[in-house]
Amino acid sequence: MAAQDDTITTPRVGRRPGSSSTRTTVLAAASARFASDGFAATTIRRVATDAGVDPSQVMQFFGSKDGLFAAVMAVPDTALARFDTAFDGPDEHLGERVVRAYLDAWEGPPAESEPLMAMLRGAIANDNATTQLRDFIQSRLEHGASGRDGADTTLRAGAAAAMLVGIVTARRIVGVPALVDADREALVATIAPAIQAVLVTG
């Protein structure tokens, strides 16, 4: 007869099993929290508490609140990367890079543009969604501008966000003829100086 196995199994330490189901649980909790509290008031800690996980797990899955919101809204990482890399480089051409990045994201490959357009259409019909979209875009602009001079970064990022959302809405949702018919490069050349003036203080 085989000897009895007296080995004691030690519980594994670390991230709990079932990471896929945990991620789904966090996304569901985040979706509900964003819907009830809005983007600005939602925190990683509150979402983690709702999902019954540690905040570090939320960060491990999504990296930041912006990343979590993007995942809830099915916005791909490539779109976030476009927004962030627009701030790489000298301030001299910042407005042009930002406008180009936002137009490229909203009017680019369907994998990027369709989720963003869904957010925009939802914002048109729902005040809460409007606030979430505005705060999300402002957060990306604040994140990019945070290392630059100027004490009123939040105000400048908010103004730029309003301008960019307005341009995309007029071009893709309302269908303002002059903007719909405008060549992409002409649009960038026209809008970039205004965004430059808002984001970069002299």
C-alpha positions as CSV (number, residue, x, y, z in Angstrom):
1,M,0.0,0.0,0.0
2,A,1.3,3.4,-0.9
3,A,2.5,5.6,1.9
4,Q,0.0,8.3,2.9
5,D,1.0,11.8,1.6
6,D,1.3,14.0,4.7
7,T,2.4,17.1,2.7
8,I,0.7,20.2,3.9
9,T,-0.5,22.5,1.1
10,T,0.5,26.1,1.7
11,P,-1.9,28.7,0.3
12,R,-0.5,30.7,-2.5
13,V,0.4,34.3,-1.8
14,G,-0.1,37.0,-4.4
15,R,-2.8,38.1,-6.8
16,R,-5.9,36.0,-6.3
17,P,-6.8,33.4,-9.0
18,G,-9.4,34.1,-11.6
19,S,-7.8,37.4,-12.8
20,S,-10.2,37.5,-15.8
21,S,-13.3,37.3,-13.6
22,T,-11.7,39.8,-11.2
23,R,-11.1,42.2,-14.0
24,T,-14.7,41.9,-15.1
25,T,-15.9,42.5,-11.6
26,V,-13.8,45.7,-11.4
27,L,-15.1,46.9,-14.7
28,A,-18.7,46.4,-13.6
29,A,-18.1,48.2,-10.4
30,A,-16.3,51.0,-12.2
31,S,-19.1,51.4,-14.7
32,A,-21.7,51.7,-11.9
33,R,-19.5,54.2,-10.0
34,F,-18.8,56.4,-13.0
35,A,-22.5,56.4,-13.8
36,S,-23.5,57.4,-10.3
37,D,-20.7,59.7,-9.3
38,G,-19.3,60.9,-12.6
39,F,-15.7,60.8,-13.7
40,A,-14.2,63.5,-11.5
41,A,-15.7,62.1,-8.2
42,T,-14.9,58.5,-8.9
43,T,-11.7,57.2,-7.3
44,I,-9.7,54.0,-7.6
45,R,-10.3,53.3,-3.9
46,R,-14.1,53.5,-4.2
47,V,-14.1,51.3,-7.2
48,A,-11.9,48.8,-5.5
49,T,-14.2,48.8,-2.4
50,D,-17.2,48.2,-4.6
51,A,-15.5,45.3,-6.4
52,G,-14.2,43.8,-3.1
53,V,-10.5,44.0,-4.2
54,D,-7.4,45.8,-3.2
55,P,-6.8,49.2,-5.0
56,S,-3.4,47.9,-6.1
57,Q,-5.3,45.2,-8.2
58,V,-7.3,47.9,-10.0
59,M,-4.0,49.7,-10.7
60,Q,-2.4,46.5,-11.9
61,F,-5.2,45.9,-14.4
62,F,-5.7,49.4,-15.6
63,G,-2.8,51.6,-14.6
64,S,-4.8,54.7,-13.7
65,K,-8.3,56.1,-13.4
66,D,-8.1,57.3,-17.0
67,G,-7.2,53.8,-18.1
68,L,-10.1,52.4,-16.1
69,F,-12.5,54.8,-17.6
70,A,-11.2,54.1,-21.1
71,A,-11.7,50.3,-20.5
72,V,-15.2,50.8,-19.3
73,M,-16.0,52.8,-22.4
74,A,-14.1,50.3,-24.6
75,V,-11.6,53.0,-25.7
76,P,-8.4,51.2,-26.9
77,D,-5.0,51.9,-25.3
78,T,-3.8,53.2,-28.7
79,A,-6.2,56.2,-28.4
80,L,-4.9,57.0,-25.0
81,A,-1.4,56.8,-26.3
82,R,-2.2,59.3,-29.1
83,F,-3.5,61.8,-26.5
84,D,-0.5,61.4,-24.3
85,T,2.3,61.4,-26.9
86,A,0.9,64.7,-28.3
87,F,2.7,66.3,-25.4
88,D,6.1,64.8,-26.3
89,G,8.3,67.4,-27.9
90,P,8.8,71.2,-27.8
91,D,6.0,73.6,-26.8
92,E,6.4,75.4,-30.1
93,H,4.2,73.0,-32.0
94,L,2.1,71.7,-29.1
95,G,-1.2,73.0,-30.4
96,E,-0.7,71.3,-33.8
97,R,0.3,68.0,-32.2
98,V,-2.7,68.0,-29.9
99,V,-5.3,68.9,-32.6
100,R,-3.8,66.3,-34.9
101,A,-3.8,63.6,-32.2
102,Y,-7.5,64.2,-31.4
103,L,-8.6,64.3,-35.0
104,D,-6.6,61.2,-35.7
105,A,-8.3,59.4,-32.8
106,W,-11.9,60.4,-33.6
107,E,-11.5,60.1,-37.3
108,G,-8.9,57.3,-37.5
109,P,-9.2,53.5,-37.6
110,P,-12.6,52.2,-36.6
111,A,-11.1,50.3,-33.7
112,E,-10.2,53.7,-32.1
113,S,-12.8,56.0,-33.5
114,E,-16.0,54.0,-33.1
115,P,-15.7,53.7,-29.2
116,L,-14.9,57.4,-29.1
117,M,-17.8,58.3,-31.3
118,A,-20.1,56.2,-29.1
119,M,-18.9,58.2,-26.1
120,L,-19.6,61.4,-28.0
121,R,-23.1,60.4,-29.1
122,G,-23.9,59.3,-25.6
123,A,-22.8,62.7,-24.3
124,I,-25.1,64.5,-26.7
125,A,-28.1,62.6,-25.3
126,N,-27.2,62.4,-21.6
127,D,-26.0,65.2,-19.3
128,N,-24.1,62.8,-17.1
129,A,-22.3,61.3,-20.1
130,T,-21.4,64.8,-21.2
131,T,-19.8,65.6,-17.9
132,Q,-17.8,62.3,-18.0
133,L,-16.6,62.9,-21.5
134,R,-15.5,66.4,-20.8
135,D,-13.8,65.5,-17.5
136,F,-12.0,62.6,-19.2
137,I,-10.6,64.7,-22.0
138,Q,-9.7,67.5,-19.6
139,S,-7.9,64.9,-17.5
140,R,-5.8,63.8,-20.5
141,L,-4.9,67.4,-21.3
142,E,-4.1,68.1,-17.7
143,H,-1.9,65.0,-17.5
144,G,0.0,66.1,-20.6
145,A,0.4,69.8,-19.5
146,S,1.2,69.1,-15.8
147,G,4.9,69.5,-16.3
148,R,4.7,72.8,-18.1
149,D,4.7,76.3,-16.7
150,G,1.4,77.9,-15.5
151,A,-0.6,77.8,-12.3
152,D,-3.9,77.5,-14.1
153,T,-3.3,74.2,-15.8
154,T,-6.8,72.9,-15.0
155,L,-8.5,76.0,-16.5
156,R,-6.4,75.8,-19.6
157,A,-7.0,72.1,-20.0
158,G,-10.7,72.6,-19.6
159,A,-10.9,75.3,-22.2
160,A,-8.9,73.2,-24.7
161,A,-11.1,70.2,-24.0
162,A,-14.3,72.2,-24.7
163,M,-12.8,73.5,-27.9
164,L,-11.8,70.0,-29.1
165,V,-15.1,68.4,-28.2
166,G,-16.9,71.2,-29.9
167,I,-14.9,70.8,-33.1
168,V,-15.4,67.0,-33.3
169,T,-19.1,67.4,-32.4
170,A,-19.7,70.0,-35.1
171,R,-17.8,68.0,-37.7
172,R,-19.0,64.4,-36.9
173,I,-22.4,64.8,-35.2
174,V,-24.0,68.1,-36.1
175,G,-22.5,68.2,-39.6
176,V,-21.6,71.9,-39.8
177,P,-20.8,72.2,-43.6
178,A,-17.7,74.3,-43.4
179,L,-16.1,71.8,-40.9
180,V,-17.3,68.7,-42.7
181,D,-15.9,69.9,-46.0
182,A,-12.6,71.2,-44.5
183,D,-9.5,69.4,-45.4
184,R,-7.8,67.8,-42.4
185,E,-4.6,69.9,-42.8
186,A,-6.6,73.1,-43.2
187,L,-8.5,72.3,-40.1
188,V,-5.4,71.6,-38.1
189,A,-3.8,74.8,-39.4
190,T,-6.9,76.8,-38.4
191,I,-7.5,75.3,-34.9
192,A,-3.9,74.7,-33.7
193,P,-3.0,78.3,-33.0
194,A,-6.1,78.6,-30.7
195,I,-5.2,75.4,-28.8
196,Q,-1.6,76.6,-28.7
197,A,-2.6,79.9,-27.1
198,V,-4.7,78.1,-24.5
199,L,-2.3,75.4,-23.5
200,V,1.0,77.3,-23.7
201,T,1.5,80.4,-21.6
202,G,3.8,83.1,-23.0
